[in-house]
Amino acid sequence: MLIRGPGEFFGVKQSGLPDLAMASLANVELIKKARLEARLILKEDPSMNNYPPLKERLEQFRKLTHFE
């Protein structure tokens, strides 16, 4: 990845500068903090009714990804 670049997270581009999602994946501390916050949100509000924009984005993401 250092030589070619990671390309796109979602898409067909195989090399180049990272988009924001890929750049964020390299930041381990950010990932740890985001995971902790996500767990706190889900513990407080499992249905995510208090977070409509986040709930909507999660639903969009679920439609894009299929973990089978």
C-alpha positions as CSV (number, residue, x, y, z in Angstrom):
1,M,0.0,0.0,0.0
2,L,2.8,2.4,0.7
3,I,4.1,2.2,-2.9
4,R,0.8,1.9,-4.9
5,G,-1.6,3.6,-2.5
6,P,-4.7,1.8,-1.2
7,G,-7.2,2.9,-4.0
8,E,-10.8,3.1,-3.0
9,F,-12.5,1.4,-0.1
10,F,-15.8,1.0,-2.1
11,G,-15.2,1.1,-5.8
12,V,-12.9,-0.3,-8.5
13,K,-9.8,2.0,-8.3
14,Q,-6.8,-0.2,-7.5
15,S,-4.2,2.4,-6.7
16,G,-3.8,6.1,-5.9
17,L,-4.2,8.5,-3.0
18,P,-6.4,7.2,-0.2
19,D,-9.9,8.6,0.3
20,L,-10.9,9.7,3.7
21,A,-12.3,6.3,4.8
22,M,-9.0,4.5,4.0
23,A,-6.9,7.2,5.6
24,S,-8.9,6.9,8.8
25,L,-8.4,3.1,8.8
26,A,-4.7,3.7,9.3
27,N,-5.3,5.7,12.5
28,V,-5.5,3.0,15.2
29,E,-6.2,5.4,18.0
30,L,-9.1,6.9,16.1
31,I,-10.5,3.4,15.5
32,K,-10.3,2.6,19.2
33,K,-12.0,5.8,20.2
34,A,-14.7,5.3,17.6
35,R,-15.3,1.7,18.7
36,L,-15.7,2.8,22.3
37,E,-18.1,5.6,21.4
38,A,-20.2,3.2,19.2
39,R,-20.5,0.8,22.1
40,L,-21.6,3.5,24.4
41,I,-24.2,4.7,21.9
42,L,-25.6,1.2,21.4
43,K,-25.6,0.5,25.1
44,E,-27.5,3.7,25.8
45,D,-29.9,3.5,22.8
46,P,-29.8,0.1,21.0
47,S,-32.5,1.2,18.5
48,M,-30.5,4.4,17.8
49,N,-33.7,6.5,17.9
50,N,-31.8,9.4,19.6
51,Y,-29.4,9.5,16.7
52,P,-31.4,9.7,13.4
53,P,-28.6,10.8,11.1
54,L,-26.3,8.0,12.4
55,K,-29.1,5.5,12.2
56,E,-29.8,6.4,8.6
57,R,-26.1,6.2,7.6
58,L,-25.8,2.8,9.3
59,E,-28.9,1.6,7.3
60,Q,-27.3,2.9,4.1
61,F,-24.1,1.1,4.9
62,R,-25.9,-2.2,5.6
63,K,-27.5,-2.0,2.1
64,L,-24.0,-1.5,0.5
65,T,-22.2,-4.3,2.4
66,H,-23.1,-8.0,2.5
67,F,-21.1,-10.0,5.1
68,E,-22.0,-13.5,4.2
